[in-house]
Amino acid sequence: MAKKNLKESALRYEIQINLDNVLDILGKLKFVNTSEVWFERLAYDWLDNNPSEKDINKVLKELGY
């Protein structure tokens, strides 16, 4: 469980400093619906809905982790 918390912390950090890239990746991986209007909340909602560790790993890998 601690490993997942560390990964979630890394994603929260990326959302704060690199929101556009995170949203692009979430859309590309079809984890969120893409639209013309991106909101920071969209990324946090995805993370708060307890994605699987596999999905978190996919996003982190795309971010270069």
C-alpha contacts under 8 A as a table, 3 or more apart, distances in Angstrom:
res1	aa1	res2	aa2	distance
1	M	4	K	5.29
1	M	5	N	6.45
2	A	5	N	5.04
2	A	6	L	6.29
3	K	6	L	5.16
3	K	7	K	6.32
4	K	7	K	5.00
4	K	8	E	6.04
4	K	53	E	6.69
5	N	8	E	4.97
5	N	9	S	6.05
6	L	9	S	5.03
6	L	10	A	6.29
7	K	10	A	5.02
7	K	11	L	6.30
7	K	56	I	7.29
7	K	57	N	7.98
7	K	60	L	7.89
8	E	11	L	5.02
8	E	12	R	6.15
8	E	47	L	7.50
8	E	56	I	7.63
9	S	12	R	5.07
9	S	13	Y	6.17
10	A	13	Y	5.10
10	A	14	E	6.23
11	L	14	E	4.97
11	L	15	I	6.12
11	L	60	L	7.20
12	R	15	I	5.06
12	R	16	Q	6.33
12	R	44	Y	7.56
13	Y	16	Q	5.15
13	Y	17	I	6.36
14	E	17	I	5.23
14	E	18	N	5.10
14	E	19	L	6.66
14	E	22	V	6.98
15	I	18	N	5.41
15	I	19	L	4.51
15	I	22	V	6.21
15	I	40	E	7.45
15	I	43	A	7.03
15	I	44	Y	7.74
16	Q	19	L	6.06
18	N	21	N	5.66
18	N	22	V	6.33
19	L	22	V	5.13
19	L	23	L	6.09
19	L	40	E	6.83
20	D	23	L	5.21
20	D	24	D	6.13
21	N	24	D	5.03
21	N	25	I	6.22
21	N	63	L	7.95
22	V	25	I	5.15
22	V	26	L	6.13
22	V	43	A	7.44
22	V	59	V	7.83
22	V	63	L	7.49
23	L	26	L	5.02
23	L	27	G	6.06
23	L	38	W	7.44
23	L	42	L	7.99
23	L	43	A	6.40
24	D	27	G	5.18
24	D	28	K	6.05
25	I	28	K	4.93
25	I	29	L	6.07
25	I	59	V	6.68
25	I	62	E	6.92
25	I	63	L	7.95
26	L	29	L	5.25
26	L	30	K	6.09
26	L	31	F	5.15
26	L	32	V	5.78
26	L	43	A	7.69
26	L	59	V	7.03
27	G	30	K	4.83
27	G	31	F	5.97
27	G	32	V	5.28
27	G	33	N	6.09
27	G	34	T	5.40
28	K	31	F	7.74
29	L	32	V	7.98
29	L	59	V	7.99
30	K	33	N	6.63
31	F	46	W	7.45
32	V	42	L	7.52
32	V	46	W	7.23
34	T	38	W	7.87
35	S	38	W	6.66
38	W	42	L	7.23
39	F	42	L	5.44
39	F	43	A	7.51
40	E	43	A	5.68
40	E	44	Y	6.68
41	R	44	Y	4.99
41	R	45	D	5.82
42	L	45	D	5.17
42	L	46	W	6.37
43	A	46	W	5.26
43	A	47	L	6.45
44	Y	47	L	5.04
44	Y	48	D	5.93
45	D	48	D	4.96
45	D	49	N	6.14
46	W	49	N	5.36
46	W	50	N	7.41
46	W	51	P	7.08
47	L	50	N	5.82
47	L	51	P	6.25
48	D	51	P	7.76
51	P	55	D	6.15
51	P	56	I	6.58
52	S	55	D	5.23
52	S	56	I	6.35
53	E	56	I	4.96
53	E	57	N	6.01
54	K	57	N	5.06
54	K	58	K	6.32
55	D	58	K	5.06
55	D	59	V	6.46
56	I	59	V	5.27
56	I	60	L	6.19
57	N	60	L	5.08
57	N	61	K	5.95
58	K	61	K	5.15
58	K	62	E	6.29
59	V	62	E	5.16
59	V	63	L	6.28
60	L	63	L	4.91
60	L	64	G	6.37
60	L	65	Y	5.33
61	K	64	G	5.11
61	K	65	Y	5.17
62	E	65	Y	7.45
